[in-house]
Amino acid sequence: MWKNILALAALVLSVGISTHLIGSANATMGPMVSGGSNPIQNFGGTIPADFVITTAPSDQDLIVTGIVTNSDNCNIRVGGATMVPRNSYFAPTWLYTRGGYAMPPSMFTTGTATLRVPSGQTLSIEDCGSTSYYVQGYLTQP
C-alpha cells in the first residue's frame, strides 16, 4: 500500500514540475531588425545649416549605435528635444586625445549606444558649428 502512495506522489510531483517548466519556456522577443536585406544605416558628412542629420522612415525606428564628430561641443537631439547634452566633463561624440589628457570614450564613440529615433522623427547634432560627423545604426519595426 505504501508503495502505491509513494508512486502516486512521485507521479503527481513530476507532472507538477513538468507543467511549471513548460510555462517558463516562452521566449521574449526583442526589437525586430528590419529594412530588407540590409537594415544597417551609416552615413557621414558635414553638419548641415539646419543641424538635421537624418529623419527616421515613417514606418521604422532608427536605433543609433554610434556618432563621432570632430568637435567637442555637440548636443544630440531627437525630434528637437536634447537627448544627450554636452557638458564640461562629457563630450558624447568626440574621440580625441590632447596634451596627454585622453577624453574618456562614450557609448557613442565606441558604437555601443542604443539611441532610439522614433519613426518620422529627426536626429540632429547641434551647437558644434560646421563640423564633420559619422553616424551608424540600424532600422527596426516600431
C-alpha beads as a LAMMPS data file, in Angstrom:
LAMMPS data file: protein, C-alpha beads

142 atoms
141 bonds

1 atom types
1 bond types

-500.0 500.0 xlo xhi
-500.0 500.0 ylo yhi
-500.0 500.0 zlo zhi

Masses

1 110.0

Atoms # bond

1 1 1 0.000 0.000 0.000
2 1 1 2.760 2.488 0.884
3 1 1 4.498 1.723 -2.446
4 1 1 1.341 2.766 -4.320
5 1 1 1.121 6.033 -2.356
6 1 1 4.812 6.748 -2.958
7 1 1 4.449 6.019 -6.716
8 1 1 1.357 8.258 -6.940
9 1 1 3.193 11.085 -5.105
10 1 1 6.143 10.795 -7.499
11 1 1 3.785 10.907 -10.494
12 1 1 1.952 13.995 -9.189
13 1 1 5.260 15.694 -8.384
14 1 1 6.707 15.009 -11.859
15 1 1 3.535 16.286 -13.590
16 1 1 3.608 19.426 -11.436
17 1 1 7.268 20.130 -12.177
18 1 1 6.777 19.500 -15.915
19 1 1 3.813 21.884 -16.031
20 1 1 5.789 24.556 -14.210
21 1 1 8.793 24.224 -16.546
22 1 1 6.703 24.300 -19.727
23 1 1 5.097 27.597 -18.661
24 1 1 8.501 29.318 -18.311
25 1 1 9.865 28.153 -21.666
26 1 1 8.413 31.148 -23.549
27 1 1 10.933 33.398 -25.291
28 1 1 10.643 37.175 -25.077
29 1 1 11.356 38.783 -28.412
30 1 1 13.374 41.993 -28.560
31 1 1 13.191 44.593 -31.319
32 1 1 12.793 43.118 -34.765
33 1 1 15.559 44.301 -37.073
34 1 1 14.138 45.034 -40.490
35 1 1 14.712 47.018 -43.610
36 1 1 15.079 44.470 -46.329
37 1 1 18.297 42.590 -46.772
38 1 1 20.450 45.276 -45.091
39 1 1 18.952 47.200 -42.137
40 1 1 22.326 48.772 -41.298
41 1 1 22.493 52.548 -41.656
42 1 1 25.740 54.514 -41.777
43 1 1 26.451 57.918 -43.229
44 1 1 28.557 60.986 -42.642
45 1 1 29.498 64.383 -43.937
46 1 1 29.408 67.966 -42.730
47 1 1 26.634 69.006 -40.363
48 1 1 24.093 70.991 -42.419
49 1 1 22.937 74.516 -41.538
50 1 1 19.637 73.242 -40.080
51 1 1 21.549 70.629 -37.982
52 1 1 19.220 67.781 -39.085
53 1 1 21.358 64.749 -39.856
54 1 1 18.577 62.341 -40.808
55 1 1 14.891 61.576 -40.395
56 1 1 13.757 58.073 -39.471
57 1 1 11.477 56.442 -42.057
58 1 1 7.756 56.841 -41.384
59 1 1 7.315 53.097 -40.806
60 1 1 10.557 52.253 -38.944
61 1 1 12.567 53.393 -35.929
62 1 1 16.254 54.176 -36.263
63 1 1 18.472 52.852 -33.476
64 1 1 21.687 54.913 -33.421
65 1 1 24.647 52.921 -32.109
66 1 1 27.447 55.382 -32.821
67 1 1 28.116 59.056 -33.526
68 1 1 31.558 60.577 -33.932
69 1 1 32.320 64.254 -34.651
70 1 1 35.472 66.328 -34.795
71 1 1 34.088 68.832 -32.268
72 1 1 33.637 68.553 -28.511
73 1 1 30.648 70.917 -28.271
74 1 1 27.895 68.776 -29.810
75 1 1 24.465 68.068 -28.342
76 1 1 22.432 65.167 -29.708
77 1 1 18.739 65.893 -30.245
78 1 1 15.841 63.690 -31.304
79 1 1 12.726 65.441 -32.591
80 1 1 14.013 68.777 -31.262
81 1 1 14.494 67.524 -27.673
82 1 1 18.035 67.315 -26.307
83 1 1 18.663 63.654 -25.545
84 1 1 22.405 63.733 -24.863
85 1 1 23.730 67.136 -23.780
86 1 1 27.355 68.054 -23.831
87 1 1 28.731 69.499 -20.608
88 1 1 32.174 70.354 -19.256
89 1 1 33.025 66.716 -18.447
90 1 1 31.081 64.860 -21.125
91 1 1 31.659 65.193 -24.858
92 1 1 29.497 62.317 -26.133
93 1 1 30.529 62.432 -29.802
94 1 1 34.176 63.410 -29.599
95 1 1 37.079 60.973 -29.506
96 1 1 40.241 62.982 -29.032
97 1 1 43.491 62.989 -27.076
98 1 1 45.078 66.324 -26.326
99 1 1 48.283 67.049 -24.477
100 1 1 48.337 63.721 -22.652
101 1 1 44.735 64.101 -21.457
102 1 1 42.670 61.411 -23.102
103 1 1 38.965 62.061 -23.416
104 1 1 37.157 59.035 -21.986
105 1 1 35.272 57.157 -24.690
106 1 1 31.499 57.337 -24.638
107 1 1 28.930 54.791 -25.805
108 1 1 28.556 56.832 -28.987
109 1 1 32.253 56.805 -29.874
110 1 1 32.599 53.074 -29.158
111 1 1 29.475 52.108 -31.140
112 1 1 27.567 50.592 -28.202
113 1 1 24.867 53.245 -27.776
114 1 1 21.193 52.480 -28.419
115 1 1 19.574 55.874 -29.009
116 1 1 16.086 55.409 -30.478
117 1 1 14.865 57.831 -33.120
118 1 1 11.121 57.094 -33.427
119 1 1 9.581 56.757 -36.873
120 1 1 9.204 60.122 -38.574
121 1 1 11.403 61.972 -36.021
122 1 1 14.639 63.814 -36.817
123 1 1 18.141 63.250 -35.477
124 1 1 20.082 66.486 -35.005
125 1 1 23.610 67.282 -33.923
126 1 1 23.631 70.891 -32.724
127 1 1 25.756 73.574 -31.095
128 1 1 29.029 72.411 -32.599
129 1 1 29.199 74.577 -35.712
130 1 1 30.289 73.342 -39.094
131 1 1 31.924 70.047 -38.297
132 1 1 32.256 66.601 -39.813
133 1 1 30.296 63.662 -38.437
134 1 1 29.751 59.919 -38.833
135 1 1 26.580 58.102 -37.696
136 1 1 25.911 54.362 -37.584
137 1 1 22.858 52.348 -36.550
138 1 1 20.084 50.097 -37.806
139 1 1 16.362 50.167 -38.630
140 1 1 13.738 48.325 -36.560
141 1 1 9.976 47.906 -36.571
142 1 1 8.351 50.325 -34.075

Bonds

1 1 1 2
2 1 2 3
3 1 3 4
4 1 4 5
5 1 5 6
6 1 6 7
7 1 7 8
8 1 8 9
9 1 9 10
10 1 10 11
11 1 11 12
12 1 12 13
13 1 13 14
14 1 14 15
15 1 15 16
16 1 16 17
17 1 17 18
18 1 18 19
19 1 19 20
20 1 20 21
21 1 21 22
22 1 22 23
23 1 23 24
24 1 24 25
25 1 25 26
26 1 26 27
27 1 27 28
28 1 28 29
29 1 29 30
30 1 30 31
31 1 31 32
32 1 32 33
33 1 33 34
34 1 34 35
35 1 35 36
36 1 36 37
37 1 37 38
38 1 38 39
39 1 39 40
40 1 40 41
41 1 41 42
42 1 42 43
43 1 43 44
44 1 44 45
45 1 45 46
46 1 46 47
47 1 47 48
48 1 48 49
49 1 49 50
50 1 50 51
51 1 51 52
52 1 52 53
53 1 53 54
54 1 54 55
55 1 55 56
56 1 56 57
57 1 57 58
58 1 58 59
59 1 59 60
60 1 60 61
61 1 61 62
62 1 62 63
63 1 63 64
64 1 64 65
65 1 65 66
66 1 66 67
67 1 67 68
68 1 68 69
69 1 69 70
70 1 70 71
71 1 71 72
72 1 72 73
73 1 73 74
74 1 74 75
75 1 75 76
76 1 76 77
77 1 77 78
78 1 78 79
79 1 79 80
80 1 80 81
81 1 81 82
82 1 82 83
83 1 83 84
84 1 84 85
85 1 85 86
86 1 86 87
87 1 87 88
88 1 88 89
89 1 89 90
90 1 90 91
91 1 91 92
92 1 92 93
93 1 93 94
94 1 94 95
95 1 95 96
96 1 96 97
97 1 97 98
98 1 98 99
99 1 99 100
100 1 100 101
101 1 101 102
102 1 102 103
103 1 103 104
104 1 104 105
105 1 105 106
106 1 106 107
107 1 107 108
108 1 108 109
109 1 109 110
110 1 110 111
111 1 111 112
112 1 112 113
113 1 113 114
114 1 114 115
115 1 115 116
116 1 116 117
117 1 117 118
118 1 118 119
119 1 119 120
120 1 120 121
121 1 121 122
122 1 122 123
123 1 123 124
124 1 124 125
125 1 125 126
126 1 126 127
127 1 127 128
128 1 128 129
129 1 129 130
130 1 130 131
131 1 131 132
132 1 132 133
133 1 133 134
134 1 134 135
135 1 135 136
136 1 136 137
137 1 137 138
138 1 138 139
139 1 139 140
140 1 140 141
141 1 141 142
